[in-house]
Amino acid sequence: MGGFGRKPIVGARPIRLNSTLTMFRRAQRSWVPLISLALGAGVGRVTTASAPSTVLEQITHENRSDPSFSPDGRRMVVVSVIGGIEQLSLVSVDGRGATLLTADQPFDHEDPAWSPDGRSIAYVSLAGKGEVIHVMDADGQNDRPLTPATQRSIHPSWSPDGRTLLYCTDDDLHPPKKNDAEIYSVDAGTGGVRKIISGGVNTYPSYSPDGRRIVFRKMVGESNSEVFVADADGSHEINLTQHPAFDGWPAWSPDGRQIAFASNREGNYQIYIMNADGSDVRLLARSEGRGTAPKWTPDASRIFFSICRSFQGVGRCEIFAAGVPVFTPTGPAI
């Protein structure tokens, strides 16, 4: 694969479980993407809430997804598909200068999350029969497991002080049917685990910037997914989106006043922004394909996200970015 100078891994197995690309492949069975912006084109035209049109920038061009930013916003850790295996790479914020962290490890690595102090990266390892959250140094050294091997843990995210991580259990054990998934916190030093939210399907948790609240995705009924917030201990759950569409992949803005999320409320999955109390929902960018997993840059000027499409008969994902309209709050951050 270009940029790494490495040979593809022979006998690589298909990507599976909760990766962005796997979820796209499953979704292809029930919808047909409109493909008019070819991968590799660099930029396309989209509409936003602040102007009739703006530029949507394609950041990567080598089957990469799920970015997580370094604290200074200069680099990202991303999932790179190499020889059919999901590996982790460091790239600059413009998508260039790739450094492979998980060199030639013959198993998938998913859900990377850079720590607030910039020293560590958490991710999901699929080295065994299940999923285990690991933590390694930001250069790929000193890799160690953090969560119990029997729990099937996914979607890690750091607390603002870097002392704990939120994560959830796998809700896709028997796709396409969803199973119950719980949200936990784990001590980054000791590995001590504490259950935060249970009952139903609860995934994609993350702390607010002040650490007082969490946002997460929760299934309501058989097919409706909503964005919820709760106190950091899991109490006082509030449904923010209250929409019949499938809303998920929530992400706090750096100042805690806004939440980005993905939704199929207008057909294809698109990226939306709302105030932290659920008000003033607006479309960030209208893109072609399946846009999910938004991530704010540390300076809040842009939102990066993954777009997955069928390209020449093969599903693949790339990272795109869109500028964030200037926010005029209608109320205080919650």
N, C-alpha and C positions, 0 to 999 in steps of 0.2 A: 504494500500500500504506500502511495506517495508520501514522502515526508519522514518515514521511519527507517527505510533501508532494510526492512526485515521481510523474510519470506512468510507467506501465509501459513498458518498452522494446518498441518495435514489432518484430515479426519475430524474437523471441527463440527460440533453438533449445533443444531439450530438454536437461536436465541429463544428464551422461554420466559414464562412467568410475568412479572410486572414491569419489564422494561418498556420504554416508550415505543420502541419498534415493534415489540411483540403485541402490545395493545393495539397498535395500528393494524397489524396483520389480522388480528381477530376481528377488528371493526370492519375490515374490507368485506366481510361476508354479508354485512347488512347495509352498506352504503357505497356509492360509487363517487370517488373524488373528481372534481372538475380540474383538469390539468391544462392550464394555459400558460403558466409561468414555469418554464423548464428549470429543473435543478441545474445549477451551474451558471444561471443567467446573471447572477450578481445582485440585481435589484429588481423591484417591481413596484407597481403603483397600488396604494391602498387608501382607504378613507379612515379618518379618525374623528374624534369628537371636536377637535379644535379647528379643523380646516377641511375643505372638500377633499383634498388629497395630500399625501406626503410620501416620503420614500421609505419603503420597507427594505432593509439591508440584509442580504444574505451573508452571514459571517463565515460559515464553514462550507466545504465542498467535498468532503471525504467521508461521508456517512458518519456524522457525529451528532450527539444530542445531549440533553440533560446537563447544561452548564451550571457550575457553582463558582462564585467569584472569590478571589483572594480579597482580604480586607482592604487593600489599597486599590482594588478595581483594575489592576493592570493585567492580571492573568485569570484564566479559568481552568478548572479541572472538568473534563468532559468524558463522556462515554464514546469510544472510538471502536467501530466494528472492523476487526482485522482478521481475515481468514475465517469469518463466521463467528468469531468470539468477541464478546464485549470486553474491551480493555479500557484502562483509564489513562488519559493523556493530559499533560499541561500544555495549554496554548495561550498566546497573547490574546487580549481582548478583541483584536481584529481577526482572530482565527489563525494566525500564522505562528511559525516557530514551534512545532509540536515536539514534545518530549514524552516518550512513553514511560509510564510509571510501573506498569504491571507487565514487564517484558516477558512475552512468550509463556505466560501462565495459562494452561489449557482449560480454563473455566471462566465463566462470565463474572463480570464485576459491574454492579449497578448502583444507581442512586448516590453519586458522590456528593459530599457536603464538606466544604472548607471551614475549619474552625475559626472563631472570631479573632484569635491571636495570630492566625496565619501559620501556625506550626504543625497542624495536623489535618488529615483528611479522613473522614468517615465514609464508609461505603458498604454495600451489601456484597458478600462473597457467596458464590454458588459452587464452592469447591467440593462440597459433600452432597448429600441427598436433599438438604434443605437450604435455607437462607440464614446467614449469620452476619450481623453487623461487625465489621472490623474497623480498627483505627490504625493508621500508619502515619509516619512523618510526611511532611509535604513533599519530600524528595523521593518517597516510595519506600524508605527504609523503616525498620522496626515495626513491621506489620504484626498486629495481634488481634485476636477475637475479643469482642466485648459482650455480646448477648448470648444467652443460652443456646446451645446447638440444637435443642429440641423445639425451639419456639417458632421458627420460620419468621424472622424479623425483617422488615423492609422500611424504606422511606425515612432514613435518619435525618434529623435536623438538630443543630446545636442551640443551647440556651445562650443568651447574650453574654454571660460571664464565662462560657466555655466549660462549665463544671458538669453539666448534664446534657443528655441528648433525649429528644423525643423520638419515638418510632412507633410503628404499628405492626400487627401480625398480618400475614398474607391473606387477602380476601379472595384469591383466585386459585384455590386448591383444586377446584373442579369446574373449570370454565366450560361454557359461559355463565353458569350459575354462580352467584356470589355466596360466600359463607361469612359467618360472623368474624369480625376483625376488631381487636382491642388496641387501645393506645396506651403505651407505657413510657415511663422515663427511666433512664439508666445513668448511674453515676459514672462519669468518664474515667475516674481514678480507680474505683473499687469494683465496678461492674454490678453494683447493687441495683435491682430492678424494682420498680413500683408501678402498679396499675393505676392509670389515670381515668380512662373512659372505657366502658364496656357496654354491651347490649346492642346488637345489630352490627352493621358494617361501618367502621370508623377508620379512615385512612388519611394520609398526607397531613400529619400534624406539624405545626411549627409555632414557636414562641413569638409573641409580639416583641418589638425592640426593647421594651422596658421589662420584659419577662413576667408581666402580671397576667397575661391572657394567652390563650392558644387559639389558633384557627385550624380547622380540619374539615374534611369532607365526610358527610354522613348520608347513608342511604335511608330514604323515607319511603317505605313500601317496597314493591318488587323492582321498580325501574326508575324511580325518581331519586336523583342525587342532589344534595344541597350543600352549601357552604355554611358551616356553623362556627361560632366562637364560644368559648367557655373561660372560666377562671383557670389559672394555671394548675389548680388541683383537680380540675375536671368538673367542678360544680357550675351551676347557673348556665346551662347550655342555651344558646339563642340561635335560631335559624335566620341567617341574614338574607339569603337569596329568595326563598319562598316562591320558586318558579317551577312549572311542570317539566322543564327541560332537564338535561343532565349537566349539572354544574359541579366543578371539582378543581383539583390542582391549585388550591389557594396559596397566596404568597403575600406577606406583609410588605408594605413600603418601608424604607429605612426610618422614616419619621413616625410610623405607626398610624398615620391618618388615612391610609388607603389600603385596599386589598385587591390584588390582581387575581384573576381566575380564568379558567377555560370553560366554555359552554357551547352546546350545540343548539341553542335556542333559535338560531337563524339558519339551521341546516348543518353545514360543516362546523367542526369545532373551531371557535375563534377565541381571541383573548379579550377580556373585558376588565374594566377597573370600576370599583365602587368605593364609596366612603367606608370607613371602618365600622360604621353603624348599619351598613347595608343600603344606604340611600344613594341616589344619583348614579345608577348603573349606566356605564357608557362603553361603547365598543372602542377598543384601542386601535385595532387594525383589522381590515377585512382581507384575509389571505386565502390563497388557494391551498387545498389539502387539509390535513388534520393538525391544527395548531393547539398545543397543550404545554403544560409544565412551565409557566412563566417564572422568570427570575429577575428581580430588580437589580440594576447596577448599584454599587454602594452610594453613588451620588444621586440616585433616583432620577437621572436624566433619561434613561432608556430601560426598556424591558426586553430581555432576551427570552426566547422560547423555541421549542422544537416544532418543526413542521414535517410531517411524514406524508409521503405520497407514493404512488406506484409509478416507478420510472422504468420504462422499457420492460414492463412485466414483473419488476422486482420492487418490493417495498423497501424504502430507505428513508432516513431522517437526516435533516440538517438543522443547524441553528440559525435563526433569524433574529433581528432586533428592530424595534420601533421606538421612536422618540415618544416621551410621555408629555402630554399637554400640561401646561402650567395649571397647578391645582389651586383653586380658590375654595377653602373649606367652608362648608355650610354649618359646621358645628365643631366642637372639640373632638380630638382623638379619644377613642375609648380604649 
